[in-house]
């Protein structure tokens, strides 16, 4: 029986050119953001002008306690408005005009790594609530010079801002989920078709009777020890973003096929957090495989020498998460770097990697040699949550305490 071929209608060159021209009009917004940069400069001038006036009145003894409180609140107000401006400038430009390319930069803001129109709207709404709170506090501090009418309407407007922010935050969840489902559907539609005998069926898609239990997944993962995220001593690191790790603990990055990179000195808990995420992924039904960077290098080199590197990379597709631990303690030559590049490139936008290292991505040229290192870092960081941990070694602290005792 003859097969019916689907009719594909490719866009005409005229339609494509018109679409590109319309898309290029996004650059008309660029001058608007530079105008907001100028407004940021105005607020910098206003801040230091208010600060200088406050210092002069305090030195001359003309500043009352109420005046100082109002002046400080005014400075806080200026700073919060400046924060709102920088979110609009950087986040808006990144979302609506062009990518800035800060992935892996040591000063990249935490919120910029996952910014989109929904996230930006919620953050702007919460920033406006904060500004409104400062204004309302100024009214209550200077209550003797504020009419009851102004207090009433200030409170009503502030509550309206709170309600609007809550509604936006509530609506952003379903909208983000719908956007992610659309992205995954588009990815599946544009994925190249493979012959039937090479179609990969993930382990999670098997029947319930054949599906491994959480305990079996944990044993197969090869963790050096089973560590829980809840057992991590979050008070030990000097610098540590608890909110990011809490969000990662929801495992949304696994469904979104994103990567996680923990960066910090030895003994600060990077492996603990990586194992904790892996354990939680196993408990959620995902297959995970853990190994150190040296072990991964040996495994990939063995597969290459046996002439089955492609088959090995395809077999690793059985695992939704791969953990690569201790990058940075052993340098790799160009051939080994090429193997890691193939691993990262194979899993790019297909499955997740959790990586721990002792230095930021911008310094990985000190670890990986050869021309493929920048391309590997670029693919790893493109869809990655980079978590920086700063502090002293937890193991050395315990050893020092035991010696002192």
C-alpha positions in Angstrom: 0.0 0.0 0.0 1.6 3.3 -1.0 2.4 5.7 1.8 1.1 9.2 1.8 3.9 11.8 2.2 3.0 14.8 4.3 2.9 18.1 2.4 5.4 20.6 3.8 4.9 24.2 2.9 8.2 26.1 3.4 7.9 29.8 3.7 8.7 31.8 0.5 11.8 33.9 0.3 9.7 37.1 0.4 7.9 36.0 3.6 11.2 35.1 5.2 12.8 38.4 4.3 9.8 40.3 5.6 9.9 38.3 8.8 13.6 39.0 9.3 13.0 42.7 8.7 10.2 42.8 11.3 12.4 40.9 13.7 15.2 43.4 13.2 12.9 46.2 14.4 13.6 45.0 17.9 16.7 47.1 17.8 14.6 50.2 17.9 14.2 49.5 21.6 17.9 49.7 22.2 18.0 53.6 22.5 15.1 53.4 25.0 17.3 51.3 27.3 20.2 53.7 26.9 17.8 56.4 27.9 17.0 54.5 31.1 20.8 54.3 31.7 20.8 58.1 31.7 17.9 58.1 34.1 20.0 55.8 36.3 22.7 58.5 36.3 20.2 61.0 37.4 19.3 58.9 40.4 22.9 58.4 41.3 23.3 62.2 41.4 20.1 62.5 43.4 21.4 59.9 45.9 24.7 61.6 46.6 23.0 65.0 46.7 20.6 63.8 49.4 23.4 62.1 51.3 25.6 65.2 51.3 22.6 67.3 52.6 22.1 64.7 55.4 25.7 64.8 56.4 25.9 68.6 56.5 22.8 68.8 58.7 24.0 66.1 61.0 27.4 67.8 61.4 25.8 71.2 62.0 23.4 69.7 64.6 20.3 70.7 62.7 19.1 67.1 62.0 16.4 65.8 64.3 15.8 62.0 64.7 12.7 62.2 62.5 14.6 64.1 59.8 17.4 61.4 59.8 14.8 58.6 59.5 13.1 60.3 56.6 16.3 61.1 54.9 17.6 57.5 55.2 14.2 56.2 53.9 14.5 58.6 51.0 18.0 57.2 50.2 16.6 53.7 50.4 13.8 54.7 48.1 16.3 56.0 45.6 18.3 52.8 45.7 15.2 50.6 45.2 14.1 52.7 42.2 17.6 52.3 40.8 17.4 48.5 41.3 14.1 48.6 39.5 15.7 50.5 36.7 18.6 48.0 36.4 16.2 45.1 36.2 14.3 46.8 33.4 17.5 47.8 31.6 19.4 44.5 31.7 16.5 42.1 31.9 14.4 43.9 29.3 17.3 44.2 26.9 18.1 40.5 27.4 14.5 39.4 27.0 13.3 41.6 24.1 16.4 42.9 22.2 19.4 40.6 22.3 21.3 38.3 24.6 24.1 39.9 26.5 26.2 36.7 26.9 27.0 36.8 30.6 26.8 33.0 31.0 29.7 31.9 33.2 30.6 35.5 34.1 31.5 35.7 37.8 29.4 38.8 38.3 26.3 37.5 36.5 23.2 38.4 38.6 21.4 35.3 39.9 18.0 36.4 38.5 19.4 36.9 34.9 20.2 33.2 34.4 16.5 32.3 34.3 14.9 35.6 33.2 12.0 35.7 30.9 9.0 38.0 30.4 7.0 36.3 33.2 9.9 36.3 35.7 10.6 40.0 34.8 7.0 41.0 35.4 6.9 39.4 38.8 10.2 40.9 39.9 9.2 44.3 38.7 5.9 43.9 40.6 7.7 42.9 43.8 10.1 45.8 43.4 7.2 48.2 43.1 5.7 46.8 46.3 8.9 47.4 48.1 9.1 51.0 46.9 5.5 51.5 47.9 6.3 50.1 51.3 9.1 52.7 51.8 6.7 55.5 50.8 4.1 54.3 53.2 6.7 54.0 56.0 7.7 57.6 55.3 4.1 58.7 55.8 3.9 56.9 59.1 7.2 58.3 60.3 6.1 61.8 59.5 2.5 61.2 60.6 2.2 64.6 62.3 2.6 66.3 58.9 0.6 63.8 56.9 -3.2 64.1 56.5 -5.5 61.2 57.3 -6.7 61.4 53.7 -3.2 60.8 52.4 -2.6 58.0 54.9 -5.8 56.2 53.9 -5.1 56.4 50.2 -1.5 55.5 50.6 -2.5 52.3 52.4 -5.2 51.5 49.8 -2.7 52.0 46.9 -0.1 49.9 48.7 -2.6 47.0 49.2 -3.5 47.3 45.5 0.1 46.9 44.6 0.4 43.8 46.9 -2.7 42.2 45.4 -1.4 42.9 41.8 2.0 41.3 42.6 0.3 38.3 44.2 -1.9 37.8 41.1 1.0 38.1 38.8 3.0 35.6 40.8 0.1 33.2 40.9 -0.4 33.5 37.1 3.3 33.2 36.2 3.4 29.6 37.4 0.9 28.1 34.9 2.2 30.5 32.1 5.8 29.3 32.7 4.7 25.6 32.7 2.7 26.1 29.4 5.7 27.8 27.9 8.0 24.9 28.9 5.6 22.4 27.4 5.5 24.4 24.2 9.3 24.4 24.1 9.5 20.7 24.6 6.8 20.1 22.0 8.8 22.2 19.5 12.0 20.4 20.4 10.3 17.1 19.7 8.8 18.3 16.4 12.2 19.5 15.1 14.2 16.6 16.4 15.6 14.5 13.5 13.8 11.2 13.0 15.9 8.0 13.5 15.3 4.6 12.1 12.9 2.5 14.1 15.6 0.1 15.3 17.5 3.0 16.8 14.7 4.7 18.6 15.6 5.1 22.3 13.0 4.2 24.9 13.8 5.7 28.3 13.7 3.5 31.3 11.0 5.6 32.9 8.7 4.7 30.0 8.7 0.9 30.7 5.8 -0.8 32.4 5.3 -0.3 36.1 6.3 -4.0 36.8 9.7 -3.5 35.0 10.4 -0.1 36.4 13.2 -0.1 39.0 12.5 1.0 42.5 14.0 4.1 44.0 16.4 2.0 46.1 17.6 0.2 42.9 18.1 3.6 41.2 20.1 4.8 44.2 22.3 1.7 44.2 22.9 2.0 40.4 23.8 5.7 40.5 27.2 5.0 42.1 27.1 7.7 44.7 30.1 7.8 47.1 27.6 8.3 50.0 23.9 9.0 50.2 23.6 12.7 51.2 20.4 14.6 51.5 19.9 18.3 50.7 18.2 18.7 54.1 21.5 17.7 55.8 23.6 20.3 54.2 25.1 22.8 56.7 23.9 26.0 55.0 25.4 28.1 57.7 29.0 27.0 57.1 29.7 28.8 53.7 30.3 32.5 53.9 28.5 33.0 50.6 25.8 30.7 49.5 22.4 31.3 47.7 20.0 29.1 49.6 17.0 30.1 47.4 18.7 28.9 44.3 19.4 25.5 45.8 15.9 25.3 47.2 14.6 25.9 43.7 16.9 23.3 42.2 15.6 20.8 44.8 12.2 20.9 43.0 14.0 19.2 40.0 12.5 21.5 37.4 16.0 21.7 35.8 15.7 17.9 35.0 12.4 18.3 33.1 13.8 21.4 31.3 17.1 19.6 30.4 19.2 22.3 32.1 22.6 21.9 33.8 23.7 22.8 37.3 27.3 23.9 38.0 28.6 24.2 41.6 31.7 26.3 41.9 33.7 26.8 45.1 36.9 26.0 47.0 37.5 22.4 48.3 35.5 21.4 51.3 32.6 23.8 50.9 29.9 21.2 50.1 29.8 21.0 46.3 29.8 17.2 46.2 27.2 17.1 49.0 24.8 19.3 47.1 25.4 17.4 43.8 24.8 14.1 45.5 21.7 15.5 47.3 20.2 16.6 44.0 21.0 13.2 42.5 19.4 11.3 45.4 16.3 13.5 45.1 16.2 12.8 41.3 16.4 9.1 41.9 13.6 9.3 44.5 11.5 11.2 41.9 11.9 8.4 39.3 14.9 9.6 37.3 17.9 7.6 36.5 21.2 9.1 37.7 24.8 8.2 37.2 27.6 9.7 39.4 31.4 9.6 38.8 34.4 11.9 39.3 35.8 13.8 36.3 38.8 11.5 36.3 36.5 8.4 36.2 34.5 9.9 33.4 37.7 10.6 31.4 38.8 7.0 31.9 35.4 5.7 30.9 35.1 7.8 27.7 38.7 7.0 26.8 38.1 3.3 27.1 35.0 3.5 24.9 37.0 5.5 22.3 39.9 3.0 22.3 37.3 0.2 21.8 35.8 2.0 18.9 32.4 2.4 20.5 32.3 6.0 21.8 29.1 6.8 19.9 27.4 3.7 21.4 28.6 4.7 24.9 27.2 8.2 24.6 23.9 6.8 23.3 23.8 4.4 26.3 24.2 7.3 28.7 20.9 8.6 27.4 19.3 6.1 29.7 20.2 8.5 32.5 18.3 11.7 32.9 21.1 13.2 35.1 24.9 12.7 34.9 27.0 14.0 37.8 30.6 15.0 37.0 32.4 15.6 40.3 35.8 17.2 41.1 36.6 19.1 37.9 39.7 21.1 38.4 41.8 18.8 40.6 43.3 17.0 37.6 44.3 18.8 34.4 43.2 17.2 31.1 45.0 17.1 27.8 43.5 18.0 24.4 42.4 14.5 23.6 40.6 14.1 27.0 39.1 17.6 26.6 37.7 16.5 23.2 36.0 13.5 24.9 34.4 15.8 27.5 33.2 18.1 24.7 31.5 15.2 23.0 29.8 14.3 26.2 28.5 17.8 26.8 27.6 18.4 23.2 25.7 15.0 23.1 23.6 15.9 26.1 23.1 19.6 25.1 19.4 20.4 25.4 18.7 16.6 25.7 19.5 15.8 29.3 21.0 17.3 32.4 24.5 17.5 33.8 25.5 18.3 37.4 29.1 19.5 37.6 31.2 20.5 40.5 34.5 22.4 40.2 36.9 24.5 42.2 37.0 27.4 39.8 34.5 29.4 37.7 33.8 28.5 34.1 35.8 31.4 32.8 39.0 29.8 34.1 38.4 26.3 32.7 41.1 26.9 30.2 43.4 26.2 33.2 42.0 22.6 33.4 41.1 21.6 29.8 43.6 21.9 27.0 42.9 22.0 23.3 40.7 24.0 21.0 37.4 22.3 22.0 37.5 23.7 25.6 35.7 27.0 24.9 33.0 25.3 22.9 32.4 22.8 25.7 32.1 25.6 28.3 29.7 27.5 26.0 27.4 24.6 25.6 27.5 23.7 29.3 26.8 27.2 30.5 24.1 28.1 27.9 21.3 26.4 29.9 23.0 26.2 33.3 22.3 27.3 36.9 25.7 28.4 38.3 25.8 28.2 42.1 28.8 29.8 43.7 29.9 28.7 47.2 32.5 30.6 49.1 34.0 29.6 52.5 36.6 27.6 54.3 36.9 23.8 54.1 34.3 22.1 56.2 36.6 19.0 56.6 39.5 21.2 57.8 37.3 22.9 60.3 36.2 19.6 61.8 39.8 18.4 61.8 41.0 21.6 63.5 38.2 21.3 66.1 39.0 17.7 66.8 42.7 18.6 67.3 41.8 21.5 69.6 39.6 19.2 71.7 
